[in-house]
Amino acid sequence: MSQTKPEQGLTNARILLDKRPVGWVDESCFLIEDCAEPSCGPQDVLVQAVWLSLDPYLRGRMNEGASYAPGFELGKPMVSRVVGRILQSKNPRFNEGDYVWGFLDWARRSVVSRGEGLHRIDPTLGRPSLAISALGMPGLTAWVGAIELGRPLPGDTVYISSAAGAVGQLAGQFAKRAGARVVGSAGSDEKVDFALAKCGFDAAFNYKTRNMDDALRELCPRGIDVYFDNVGGSTLEAALRHANVGARFPICGMISEYNAVDEPGIKGMQAMFAKRIVMTGLLVSDHLHKLPAYQARVAPWFRNGEMYFHEDIVQGLERAPPALIGMMKGEAIGKRLVQIVAE
């Protein structure tokens, strides 16, 4: 990652997409740039970034062209969900000191024109960072996938890949509350222990050290009724082999494929009709209208200690690129955030 030399009077900083990755993203794709402090115009809001969200979908937006979200422009800042504190407001809808979240630049401070796209965070819901983690889009994704699309019944077997990730850790707990037996897979023994000890999974295995079919045969002896897919690839293929008739497959992500140069495809898709599997793609943006109801339902569970959520926090804006790369390589447990300044 390169860095421009600071100029006199420039005290803010931001991170730009400097080149597009081919295959795995690396730090040379980013440029950290010193820049002028932003100033507020009429109706504008100045936001100090506090927490910045790192998510797998950002990798797709680094490619040229759009998929389900517009691609990032070269030479322009990276953008993520950010929780910030309002430093200055010329907009009557926001007050100085308010915590807000929105899609903002990877920058220490940003001006939001007319405050558009900013959402005030209800302080009664818990610590502000939860607005972009357990009580934000990752949490809503887990709820919609595990409960609304998965429709687990008491006694069902629910299998969750990336069980120790931002979404997986919650999806498993939601399925458990619905009475299902929950099995997870993750890429290290530490993550397996996290899913079992912290998230209450009934069983979990390390897919890097165990044969996938052997593990699913042992841990899902009655087959899979719901598979919550976060990774795609060979894990999805194995889930198809062990699925029961009428299984539900909410497809949340395919992180195993995001850095691939080619697309080998998924084998065994004939199981879809042979077993009458319902496979549904999930984009949380289709469900954002449900966020207030979701927060009202689950916030008490976190306050009361009925559910657990882990935030994997990296300190400093300049650490955002390596933290994103590390998350894509499986280093994080839980939801990876970058903390820009103290709360």
N, C-alpha and C positions, 0 to 999 in steps of 0.2 A: 504494500500500500504506500503510495507516494503522498507527499505533503507539500503544499505550497509554502513559501516563506512568508511570514507575517509582515504586513505593512503597518506603518505607524497609524494608530487610531483604529485598527481593526481588532476587535476583542471577541467577536462571535466566531463560531466555527460550524461547518457543515460537512457532510460526506456525500460525494457525488459518485455516480456510476461512470467510471472512466473508460472501461472497455467491456465488451460482452464476453461472457465465459463460453468456452467450448468444452463440453464435458464438465468436470468438477470446477466450481468457482474457486478462485484463490484471491489473495489479498491484492494482487496487481490489478484487479478489476475495479478497485476503489481509489478515490483521491480524497484526502481530507484537506479542506480549504478554509483558510482564515477569511472572514468576510466582515463587512460593516454591520454594526448593530442595526436591526430593523427599527423603523419608526412607525408610530400609529397615525393613520389618517382618520377622517371622520367615520364613525361607526366601527372602527377596527379594534382588534384585541391583540395585545402582546402576551405571548405565552412562554413561560419558562418550562422547558421539557424536564420532567422528573424521571419518568420511566418510558422506555421505548421497547416495543414488542418485536421479537424475532420469531418468524413463522416460516414453515417450509414453502408456502406459496410464493414467497418473495423470490425464490430461485427461478420460478417460471416467468416472473415479470422482468427478469434480467435478460431474457431472450428477446430477439427482435420480433415485432409483431405481437398481436394480442391473442390471448386464449380466452379465459372467462373474465380476465381483468386486463386493462391496458398495460402494455409493456413500459418499463422505465425508459426515459430518453437519455442518451449518452450526454455527458456533460451537465446533467441536471441532478438534483439531490435524490437520494433514495427516500422512500416514503413508507412509513409504518403507522400502526396505531400507537398513539402516544398519550400518556397521562401527563398533564402539565398543570402548572399553577399560574393564574393570571397575574401578571406584573402591572399591567396598565390596561384600562378599558375605556374606550370612548363609545361603547355600545350599552344602552340601558338594560340589555338582557343579561349582562355579566358584570360582576363586581370584582375588584382587586382582591386577591386571596382565594377566590373560588378555585376548586380543582375541576378540571374538565378533561375530556378525552376527545380525540379526533384523529383523522389521518393527516399527519404532519410530516414535514421534512426531517431527515436525520440531521438535526441542528440543535445547538444549545438553546437558542431562542428563535421564535418565529412570530411573524405577524399574520393574523388570520383576518382576511378582508371581510368586514361586516360580521365577523364571528360565525360565518357560514360553515356548517359541518361540525361545530363544537357542541358537545353535550355536557351539561353540568352534572357532576357526580354527587349523588345523594350521600352525605357523610354518614347517615345511619346504616348504610349497607356494609360498612367495614372499611378497612384501609383502602386508600384510593387506587392502588395498583390492581385491586381485584376487578376494576372496571374493564381492564384489557386482559384479564386472565379468567379466574373461576366464575366471575359474575359478568363476563363479557362474551366475546365471540367464541373463544375456546369452550367455555362452559355451555353456551347455547348449542354449539355444535355437538357436544357430547350428549346433551339432553335430547335434541331432535333425532340424532342418529340412534342412540341406544333405546329411547322410549317410544318416540313417535313412529320412526321407521322400523326399528327392531321389534317392537311390540312384544317384549318378553313376557312369558307367562310363568307363574310359579312352577318350579321344577325344570324349566327350560335350561339348556346349556348354551351359554353365551361365550364366544371366543373373541378376544380383543387383541389385535396386534399393536405393537408400540404401546404396550400396557403401562409403561412408566412415563409416557409423554404427556404433553399439556392436555390433550383431549382424552387419551386412553385412561389416565388415572381417574378421571371423572366418569367416563362411560361405564367403567367397571363398577363403580360405586352406585351409580344410578340403577344399573341392572340388578345389583344385589338388593337394593331397596325394593325392587319389583318382585323379589322372590326367586330370582334365577340363580343357577350355579355358574360362577364366572371363572373362566380360564384365560390367562394372558400369556403372551410371549414378549420377550425383550432381548436386547443384545448384550447383556452382561449379567453376571451373578448378582452384582449390586442392585441392578434394576429389578431383577426377579425378587430379591429380598424386599425391595421397596413396595412392589405390587402386593406382596403377601402381607408384610408387617404393617404398612401404613395405609394401604387402600383396601385391605380386607378381601383380596381375591382368594378364591377357594384353592386354586392351583395356578402355577406359572412355570415357565421353562425358558432356558436360554437357547434361542434358535441357532446360535453360533456353535454350540457344543453338543446339541442333540439333533438327531434325525427328526425332521418335522413330522413325518408320518408316524414314527414310533411314539413321539410325544403326544400327538393328538389321539392316537389309538388308546394310549394309556390314560390320558387325562380327560378325554371326552368319550368314554366307553359307549355312551348311548348316542353318539353323533353330535353334530352341531346344529342348533336351532337358529341361532343368530350369530353372524360373523360381522363384527365391526372392523372394517378394513381401513387401516391407516398407511399401509406400505405397498400393496399390490404385489406384482412379481410372483416368485415361487411360493410366498405365503398365501396369496390368494388362490393359487393353483391347489395347494394342499387343502385349504378350507373347502374348495369345491369337491375334492375327493371324499371328505369326511362329513359333508353336509347331509342333513336329513331331508326327506321329502317336505316341501313347503317352507324350507329355510328362508330367512330374510337376511339380505346382505346390504346394509347401508355402506356405501363407498364414500369415505370421507377424504382420503388422500392416498397417494402412491409414491411415498418419499423414496422408495428404492429405485424409482425410474427417473427422478427429476434431473439427475446429472448424466443420464444415459445419452450417448450420441445417436444410437439407433433405437428402434422400438421393436423388440422381439415378439411382442404380443403375449397373450395369456393362453396356455394350453388347458384343455379339458373343459372348454366352454359348453360341450354337449351336455354336461351335467345340469346346465340351466334348464333345459326342457325335460330331461329325463327325471329330474327331481323337482320340477316345477318351482325352482328357486326364484325369489323376487329380489332382484338387484337394483338398488336405487342410488343414483348419484346425489351427493349432498353438498350444496353450496350454502353456507350460513347466510349469505346475503339475501337469499330468498326468504329468510325467516326472521329478519331483524325486527319486524313488527311484534314479534313474540317476546322480545328482550325484557320489557318491563314486567310482564307476567312471570317470566322465568326468574328474574331477580327476586321478585316478591315471594316466590315459592321456595327457592333454595337458600337465600341469604340466611334465614334462621338456622338452617342445618349447619352452616359454617360457624355461626356465632355460638351455637350450642355444642359444638364439637362433635356433631353427628357425622360429619364428613370431613375429609382431609384433603388439602391441596398444597402442593409444594411449588414455590417459585425459585428457579435457579437464576440468581442475580449476578450479573457481571458489572463491575464498576467502571464508568468512564465512557464518554461518547467514542473516543478513539478505539475502544475495544469492541465496538459493534461489528466490524467486518470479521475479525477472527472468531468472535462469539457466534456469528451466523454460520460460518464455515464449520465450526466445531459442532454446532447443533445438527447440521446436515449430516455430519459424520457420526452422530450418535453419542456425543459427549455429555449432553445435558440430561438431567433427571427432572421431570416436571416441566413447568413453563419457563422458558428462557426469556429473561428481561435484561435490558441494560439500564442501569441507574445512572442518570446524568448528573444530578446534584442530590444533596440530602433532602429528605422529605420535609 
